[in-house]
Amino acid sequence: MPVLIGGVLAAVVAAGAVGIALGARNDGPTPTPFPVPSQQAPRPTGTPAPVVSLAPVPTGGGTAPTARPVTPTPAPNPGGTQVVDVEYISITVPAAWEIDGVEPTYISLLTEAGGIFSMESGYIDGTTTPEDILQRQIEKRQAAVPDLEICRPEQDSTLPNGPAGRSVMLCFTAQTSSGQTFPATVYLQAGVSDGGEVIYLLKIFASDDSWDAVIDEIVPTLDSLQWKLYGG
């Protein structure tokens, strides 16, 4: 599971899709892509779910794609940014963010405000729909997290620079490395292309207290997000 080191968070963002659907902030009229968890009621203590990573397979069940070097390219420029570039995804983010993990199909980033921002994209063996992806991920979390709630129902949403899909917002109780618990939120979106044979996933995790700050950091990076398998 993605962990923010230093005893701050030991929180799980199970693999799934994460979404970008406009909703109004409660501190002003400016729209933000994500709802505000502070509007949710307190939830009982629980344990986060384990992470299950996407393992994409090429269409037709052929040989897995050859991995190019997946070492990120954190070359800071005068604007204070770094480019994180892997086989199927590329994004430019603040230089202060920590690169939590990279694979040919996956990028996970730790934001300065304490959030986890992850993207996945790849082929699957067969076809699927955004609804199917979200339902499977919800079921996995419900089986592992006693207090998991769907705190914003599934709805239509479009990935930044990607395909249309569906999003959902899940709330639960996360845990620090020292055992302290806190309310947290995962916002998930799934999109597909090529008849459902290519999946695009984006997810954001943050404590409810830090959600607004995390979103304020993430929104400016979305224009730079490139899904390399998506042709528009």
C-alpha positions as CSV (number, residue, x, y, z in Angstrom):
1,M,0.0,0.0,0.0
2,P,1.2,3.5,-0.7
3,V,2.7,4.9,2.5
4,L,3.7,8.4,3.4
5,I,6.8,7.9,5.5
6,G,7.7,9.5,8.8
7,G,4.8,8.3,10.9
8,V,2.4,10.7,9.3
9,L,0.3,8.3,7.2
10,A,0.2,4.5,6.7
11,A,-2.9,4.7,4.5
12,V,-4.1,2.5,1.7
13,V,-5.3,3.5,-1.8
14,A,-6.5,0.2,-3.3
15,A,-6.0,0.0,-7.1
16,G,-8.9,1.4,-9.0
17,A,-9.9,4.4,-11.0
18,V,-10.0,7.9,-9.8
19,G,-12.0,10.7,-11.2
20,I,-12.3,14.2,-12.3
21,A,-15.8,15.5,-12.0
22,L,-16.6,19.1,-11.2
23,G,-18.0,19.9,-7.8
24,A,-18.3,23.2,-5.9
25,R,-15.9,24.0,-3.0
26,N,-17.5,25.0,0.2
27,D,-15.1,27.9,0.7
28,G,-15.9,29.9,-2.5
29,P,-17.4,29.8,-5.9
30,T,-14.4,28.5,-7.8
31,P,-15.1,25.0,-9.1
32,T,-12.8,22.1,-8.1
33,P,-12.6,18.6,-9.7
34,F,-13.2,16.9,-6.3
35,P,-15.8,17.0,-3.6
36,V,-14.9,18.1,0.0
37,P,-14.8,15.3,2.5
38,S,-15.2,17.6,5.5
39,Q,-18.9,17.7,4.6
40,Q,-19.1,14.0,5.5
41,A,-20.2,12.7,9.0
42,P,-17.6,11.2,11.3
43,R,-17.1,7.5,10.7
44,P,-16.1,4.7,13.1
45,T,-12.5,3.3,13.3
46,G,-11.5,0.7,10.8
47,T,-8.6,-0.7,8.8
48,P,-7.7,0.3,5.2
49,A,-7.8,-2.2,2.4
50,P,-4.7,-3.7,0.8
51,V,-3.6,-2.5,-2.6
52,V,-4.0,-4.6,-5.7
53,S,-2.1,-3.3,-8.7
54,L,-3.3,-3.5,-12.3
55,A,-1.3,-6.1,-14.3
56,P,-2.2,-5.2,-17.9
57,V,-2.0,-7.8,-20.6
58,P,-1.9,-7.0,-24.3
59,T,-5.0,-7.4,-26.4
60,G,-5.5,-11.0,-27.6
61,G,-3.5,-12.6,-24.8
62,G,-0.1,-12.1,-26.5
63,T,3.3,-11.5,-25.0
64,A,3.4,-8.8,-22.3
65,P,4.7,-5.5,-23.5
66,T,8.4,-5.0,-23.3
67,A,9.2,-2.6,-20.5
68,R,11.2,0.5,-21.3
69,P,13.4,1.9,-18.6
70,V,11.0,3.1,-15.9
71,T,13.4,5.3,-14.0
72,P,11.7,8.7,-13.6
73,T,13.2,11.7,-15.1
74,P,13.1,14.2,-12.2
75,A,15.0,17.0,-14.0
76,P,13.9,20.1,-12.2
77,N,13.6,23.1,-14.4
78,P,13.6,26.8,-13.5
79,G,9.9,26.6,-12.8
80,G,10.5,24.0,-10.0
81,T,8.9,21.0,-11.7
82,Q,9.9,17.5,-12.6
83,V,8.8,15.2,-15.4
84,V,7.8,11.6,-14.5
85,D,7.7,9.6,-17.6
86,V,7.0,5.8,-18.0
87,E,5.8,3.5,-20.8
88,Y,2.2,4.5,-20.9
89,I,1.9,7.7,-18.8
90,S,3.7,11.0,-18.4
91,I,3.1,14.0,-16.1
92,T,4.9,17.1,-14.9
93,V,4.6,17.8,-11.2
94,P,6.2,20.1,-8.6
95,A,9.9,19.2,-7.8
96,A,9.0,19.0,-4.1
97,W,6.7,16.0,-4.7
98,E,8.2,12.6,-3.9
99,I,8.1,9.8,-6.4
100,D,6.6,6.9,-4.5
101,G,6.8,4.3,-7.3
102,V,7.0,3.8,-11.1
103,E,6.4,0.9,-13.4
104,P,5.7,0.9,-17.1
105,T,2.0,1.1,-16.4
106,Y,2.0,3.0,-13.1
107,I,3.0,6.3,-11.4
108,S,2.5,7.0,-7.7
109,L,3.4,10.4,-6.3
110,L,3.4,11.8,-2.7
111,T,2.3,15.4,-2.7
112,E,3.7,18.1,-0.5
113,A,0.5,18.4,1.4
114,G,0.4,14.7,2.3
115,G,-1.7,13.2,-0.4
116,I,-1.1,10.2,-2.7
117,F,-1.8,10.8,-6.4
118,S,-1.6,7.7,-8.6
119,M,-2.2,6.9,-12.3
120,E,-2.4,3.6,-14.1
121,S,-3.0,2.6,-17.7
122,G,-2.6,-0.6,-19.7
123,Y,-4.1,-3.3,-21.8
124,I,-6.4,-6.0,-20.4
125,D,-7.1,-9.4,-21.6
126,G,-10.7,-9.1,-22.8
127,T,-12.9,-6.1,-22.5
128,T,-14.5,-4.1,-19.6
129,T,-16.4,-1.0,-18.8
130,P,-15.7,1.9,-16.3
131,E,-18.7,0.7,-14.3
132,D,-17.3,-2.9,-14.0
133,I,-13.9,-1.5,-12.9
134,L,-15.4,0.7,-10.2
135,Q,-17.7,-2.1,-8.9
136,R,-14.8,-4.6,-8.6
137,Q,-12.7,-2.0,-6.7
138,I,-15.6,-1.1,-4.3
139,E,-16.3,-4.7,-3.6
140,K,-12.6,-5.3,-2.7
141,R,-12.6,-2.4,-0.3
142,Q,-15.9,-3.3,1.3
143,A,-14.6,-6.8,2.1
144,A,-11.5,-5.4,3.8
145,V,-12.6,-2.1,5.4
146,P,-15.5,-2.4,8.0
147,D,-16.5,1.2,7.9
148,L,-16.1,1.9,4.1
149,E,-18.8,4.2,2.8
150,I,-19.7,5.4,-0.7
151,C,-19.8,9.0,0.3
152,R,-20.5,10.2,-3.3
153,P,-22.3,7.9,-5.6
154,E,-20.9,6.8,-9.0
155,Q,-21.4,9.3,-11.8
156,D,-20.3,10.2,-15.3
157,S,-16.8,11.8,-15.3
158,T,-13.9,12.4,-17.7
159,L,-10.3,11.8,-17.1
160,P,-8.0,14.8,-17.7
161,N,-6.8,14.5,-21.3
162,G,-8.4,11.1,-21.5
163,P,-11.6,9.2,-22.1
164,A,-15.0,9.6,-20.6
165,G,-15.7,7.3,-17.7
166,R,-17.2,7.0,-14.3
167,S,-16.1,8.2,-10.8
168,V,-16.9,7.4,-7.2
169,M,-15.8,8.8,-3.9
170,L,-15.1,6.4,-0.9
171,C,-14.7,7.4,2.7
172,F,-13.2,5.2,5.4
173,T,-10.9,5.3,8.5
174,A,-7.2,5.1,7.8
175,Q,-4.4,4.5,10.2
176,T,-1.0,6.1,10.9
177,S,2.2,3.9,11.3
178,S,1.8,4.5,15.1
179,G,-1.7,3.2,15.1
180,Q,-3.6,6.5,15.3
181,T,-6.8,6.6,13.1
182,F,-8.2,9.4,11.0
183,P,-11.0,9.9,8.5
184,A,-9.7,9.6,4.9
185,T,-11.1,9.7,1.4
186,V,-10.2,8.0,-1.9
187,Y,-11.6,9.4,-5.1
188,L,-11.6,6.9,-8.0
189,Q,-12.3,7.1,-11.7
190,A,-12.2,4.5,-14.4
191,G,-12.1,5.1,-18.2
192,V,-11.6,2.8,-21.1
193,S,-10.9,2.9,-24.8
194,D,-10.4,0.6,-27.8
195,G,-13.7,-1.1,-27.0
196,G,-12.8,-1.6,-23.4
197,E,-9.4,-3.3,-24.0
198,V,-7.4,-0.4,-22.6
199,I,-7.9,0.9,-19.0
200,Y,-7.1,4.3,-17.6
201,L,-7.1,4.8,-13.8
202,L,-6.5,7.8,-11.6
203,K,-6.8,7.9,-7.8
204,I,-6.3,10.4,-5.1
205,F,-6.0,9.6,-1.4
206,A,-5.8,12.1,1.5
207,S,-7.0,12.6,5.0
208,D,-10.1,14.6,5.2
209,D,-8.2,17.4,7.0
210,S,-5.7,17.8,4.2
211,W,-8.0,17.1,1.2
212,D,-8.5,20.7,0.1
213,A,-4.7,21.4,0.2
214,V,-4.0,18.2,-1.7
215,I,-6.5,19.0,-4.4
216,D,-5.1,22.6,-4.7
217,E,-1.7,21.0,-5.4
218,I,-2.9,18.4,-7.9
219,V,-5.3,20.5,-10.1
220,P,-2.5,22.6,-11.7
221,T,-0.7,19.4,-12.8
222,L,-3.6,17.9,-14.7
223,D,-3.0,19.7,-18.0
224,S,0.4,18.0,-18.3
225,L,-1.0,14.5,-17.8
226,Q,-0.5,12.3,-20.9
227,W,-2.1,8.9,-21.4
228,K,0.1,7.5,-24.1
229,L,-2.4,4.8,-25.2
230,Y,-5.2,7.2,-25.6
231,G,-5.7,8.5,-29.1
232,G,-8.6,10.8,-28.4
